[in-house]
Amino acid sequence: MSAPELLEAWGNHLALARRRSPHTVRAYVATAARLLTALPQAHDWAALARLEVGEVRSQLAARRADGIGNVSAARELSALKAFLAFARTQAGGADAPPPRLRGPRIKKGLPRPVTPDDAVNLAALVESEGCEPWIGARDRAVLLLLYGAGLRIAEALALTAAVLPLGDALTVTGKGSRQRVVPILPIVKAAVEDYAAKVPYPLERSAPLFRGAKGGPLAQAMIQRAVARARVVLGLPPTATPHALRHSFATHLLGAGADLRSLQELLGHASLSSTQIYTKVDAATLLDVYRNAHPRA
């Protein structure tokens, strides 16, 4: 098989069988392409399945020499392991042990939530600074979906006008095409309805709900820029990003007594381990309160 044929099969497997996002497919296929370029002798699935640890380690060392950091190196290793596991399956040796490689240690940073007041003020300021009333209403609606319903920004912007009129709950399609139902607060519902009433473009059911200034789908960068401008005015740190609003949704729910399993469902996490990070966030928040308020702290 040629390298393009190997890469096409790998990309199809990721997109169709594993239902990975287009971004993940591109990144994993690019990693496989670099391996095939560095090792031209690995021209078929059987040859790939026979690769030794040293050959894979040399590829990772070459990437390190290119200047990639620990996070990128760990991602590269994960992609290589997945590609070689697929190669073993294709070669009929699914039970063969994979090359044993240990990735770099990654220190996970804690999400930095904003306070409830800061979240509301951020959405209000973004609305007031919109270049047109409907654009301000649009940006506020998006931010309230992130903070009020815990949506990822990509999930909010992927909504179509078919969700209108909003009810008390919304079905969201997240990573891996997993669907979940999230409750919609009255303030979020009102913000989306306000935007829908003001947007100058027709909202066909199959069309994107949130539109750019020229009527096309709204890009994430437009929301990110609006938040970046607003946080400067409010004196918020650079960590106050649109995604921080989703972190804040999770942190504030946990602090109010939500259990981890319910939070996992609301956030659309495939694994509970992804949700458990918020227990550390909540503990960190409590410690900050203690240090700032206790007379002997």
C-alpha positions in Angstrom: 0.0 0.0 0.0 1.1 3.5 -0.6 1.4 6.1 2.2 -1.6 8.1 1.0 -3.7 4.9 1.1 -2.6 4.1 4.6 -3.4 7.6 5.8 -6.8 7.6 4.1 -7.7 4.3 5.8 -6.5 5.8 9.2 -8.4 9.0 8.7 -11.6 7.1 7.7 -11.3 4.9 10.8 -11.0 7.9 13.1 -13.8 9.9 11.5 -16.3 7.1 10.9 -15.6 4.3 13.3 -14.2 6.3 16.2 -16.3 9.4 15.4 -13.4 11.8 16.3 -13.7 15.5 15.6 -12.3 16.9 12.3 -9.6 18.7 14.3 -8.5 15.4 16.0 -8.6 13.6 12.6 -6.3 16.2 11.1 -3.9 16.1 14.0 -3.7 12.3 14.2 -3.4 11.9 10.4 -0.6 14.5 10.4 1.3 12.5 13.1 0.9 9.3 11.1 2.2 11.1 8.0 5.3 12.3 9.8 6.0 8.7 10.9 5.6 7.3 7.4 7.9 10.0 6.0 10.6 9.3 8.6 10.3 5.5 8.1 9.8 4.9 4.4 10.4 1.2 5.0 7.0 1.0 6.9 5.1 0.7 3.7 2.2 -1.5 4.8 0.2 -2.5 7.9 2.4 -5.5 8.7 5.6 -3.4 8.6 4.0 -0.8 10.9 2.9 -3.5 13.3 6.5 -4.7 13.5 8.0 -1.4 14.5 10.4 -1.5 17.4 10.3 0.9 20.4 13.5 2.5 19.3 12.1 3.6 15.9 9.1 5.2 17.6 11.3 6.8 20.2 13.5 8.3 17.4 10.4 9.8 15.8 9.4 11.4 19.1 13.0 12.7 19.7 12.9 14.3 16.2 9.7 16.1 17.1 11.3 17.2 20.4 14.1 18.6 18.3 11.6 20.6 16.4 10.8 22.4 19.7 7.4 21.0 20.7 6.6 21.1 24.4 5.4 18.4 26.9 1.7 18.8 26.1 2.4 18.5 22.3 4.8 15.6 22.9 2.2 13.7 24.9 -0.4 14.3 22.2 2.1 13.1 19.6 2.7 9.9 21.5 -1.0 9.2 22.0 -1.6 9.6 18.3 1.3 7.3 17.4 0.1 4.6 19.8 -3.4 4.8 18.4 -2.0 4.6 14.8 0.2 1.6 15.6 -2.7 -0.2 17.4 -4.8 0.3 14.3 -1.9 -1.0 12.1 -1.7 -4.2 14.3 -5.5 -4.7 13.9 -5.2 -4.3 10.1 -2.3 -6.7 10.0 -4.3 -9.3 11.8 -2.2 -9.1 15.0 -4.5 -7.2 17.3 -3.1 -9.1 20.3 0.5 -8.2 19.7 1.9 -5.9 22.5 2.3 -2.3 21.5 5.7 -0.5 21.9 6.0 0.4 25.6 6.7 4.1 25.7 6.1 6.5 28.6 5.1 10.1 27.8 6.3 13.2 29.5 4.7 14.1 32.8 2.0 16.8 32.3 1.0 18.9 35.3 -2.7 19.7 34.9 -3.6 23.2 35.6 -6.8 23.9 37.4 -9.6 25.8 35.5 -9.9 29.4 36.6 -13.6 30.2 37.2 -15.0 33.7 37.4 -17.5 34.7 40.1 -21.2 34.7 39.3 -21.2 38.6 39.3 -18.3 38.7 36.9 -20.0 36.2 34.6 -23.2 38.3 34.5 -21.3 41.6 34.2 -19.1 40.2 31.4 -22.2 39.2 29.4 -23.9 42.6 30.0 -20.8 44.6 28.9 -20.3 42.5 25.8 -24.0 43.2 24.9 -23.6 47.0 25.5 -20.4 47.2 23.3 -21.9 45.4 20.3 -21.6 47.4 17.2 -25.3 46.8 16.5 -28.1 46.0 19.0 -28.6 42.5 17.5 -24.9 41.7 17.6 -24.7 42.7 21.3 -27.8 40.6 22.0 -26.2 37.7 20.1 -23.0 37.8 22.1 -24.8 38.0 25.4 -27.0 35.0 24.4 -23.9 32.9 23.5 -22.1 33.7 26.8 -25.2 32.9 28.9 -25.5 29.5 27.2 -21.9 28.9 28.3 -22.4 30.0 31.8 -26.0 29.2 32.3 -26.1 25.8 30.6 -22.4 24.7 30.6 -22.1 24.5 26.8 -18.8 24.5 25.1 -18.5 27.4 22.7 -18.4 25.1 19.7 -21.6 23.4 20.9 -23.4 26.8 21.3 -22.3 27.9 17.8 -23.4 24.6 16.3 -27.0 25.1 17.3 -29.5 25.6 14.5 -32.6 27.6 14.5 -34.5 24.3 14.9 -34.1 24.8 18.7 -36.4 27.7 18.6 -38.6 28.4 20.5 -36.5 27.3 23.5 -38.2 25.2 26.1 -37.0 24.3 29.6 -34.4 21.9 28.3 -32.1 21.7 25.3 -30.6 18.7 23.5 -27.0 19.3 22.7 -24.6 17.3 20.6 -21.1 17.4 22.0 -17.8 15.6 21.5 -17.9 12.2 19.9 -21.4 13.1 18.7 -22.7 12.3 22.2 -26.0 13.9 23.0 -27.1 15.2 26.4 -30.0 17.2 27.7 -29.3 20.4 29.6 -31.8 22.6 31.5 -32.3 26.1 30.3 -32.7 28.9 32.9 -35.3 31.6 32.2 -32.5 34.2 31.9 -30.8 32.1 29.2 -34.1 31.5 27.4 -34.9 35.2 27.4 -31.5 36.2 26.1 -31.7 33.7 23.1 -35.3 34.9 22.4 -34.2 38.5 22.5 -31.4 37.8 20.0 -33.8 35.8 17.7 -36.2 38.7 17.7 -33.5 41.2 16.7 -31.3 39.3 14.2 -31.9 40.7 10.7 -31.4 37.4 8.9 -34.1 34.7 8.4 -33.7 31.8 10.8 -34.5 28.7 8.8 -34.7 25.6 10.9 -31.6 24.0 9.3 -29.5 27.2 9.4 -27.1 28.2 12.2 -28.8 30.0 15.0 -26.0 32.4 15.6 -25.0 34.5 12.7 -22.0 36.7 11.8 -22.3 40.3 10.8 -22.7 39.3 7.1 -25.2 36.5 7.8 -22.9 33.5 7.8 -22.2 31.2 10.7 -20.7 33.0 13.7 -17.0 32.2 14.3 -15.6 31.5 17.7 -13.0 34.2 17.3 -15.7 36.9 17.3 -16.9 35.9 20.7 -13.4 35.5 22.0 -12.5 39.0 20.8 -15.6 40.5 22.4 -14.8 38.8 25.7 -11.1 39.9 25.5 -12.2 43.6 25.1 -14.7 43.4 27.9 -12.5 41.7 30.5 -10.0 44.6 30.1 -12.7 47.1 31.0 -13.9 45.0 33.9 -10.3 44.4 35.2 -10.6 40.6 34.9 -7.5 38.4 34.3 -6.6 36.9 30.9 -8.0 33.5 32.2 -11.5 35.0 31.9 -12.2 33.5 28.5 -15.5 32.1 27.0 -14.4 28.6 28.1 -13.9 29.9 31.6 -17.6 30.5 31.8 -18.2 26.8 31.3 -15.7 26.1 34.1 -17.6 28.5 36.2 -20.9 26.8 35.5 -19.4 23.5 36.8 -17.6 25.0 39.8 -20.6 26.9 41.0 -22.9 23.9 40.7 -20.5 21.7 42.6 -20.1 24.3 45.3 -23.9 24.5 45.6 -24.1 20.7 46.2 -24.4 19.1 42.8 -23.0 15.5 42.7 -20.2 14.5 40.3 -22.4 12.1 38.3 -25.0 14.7 37.6 -22.3 17.2 36.7 -20.7 14.7 34.3 -24.0 14.4 32.5 -24.6 18.1 32.3 -21.0 18.8 31.0 -21.1 15.9 28.5 -17.9 14.3 29.8 -17.3 10.7 28.6 -15.3 9.9 31.7 -15.9 10.9 35.3 -12.2 11.6 35.7 -12.7 14.7 33.5 -15.3 16.0 35.9 -13.3 15.2 39.1 -11.0 18.1 38.4 -13.8 20.4 39.6 -13.5 19.0 43.1 -10.0 20.4 43.2 -11.3 23.8 41.8 -13.9 23.9 44.5 -11.4 23.1 47.2 -9.1 25.8 45.8 -11.9 28.3 45.9 -12.7 27.5 49.5 -9.0 27.8 50.5 -8.9 31.3 48.8 -11.9 32.3 50.9 -10.3 31.0 54.0 -7.0 32.8 53.4 -8.7 36.1 52.6 -11.3 36.0 55.4 -9.9 34.1 58.4 -8.2 36.4 60.9 -5.4 33.8 61.5 -4.9 32.7 57.9 
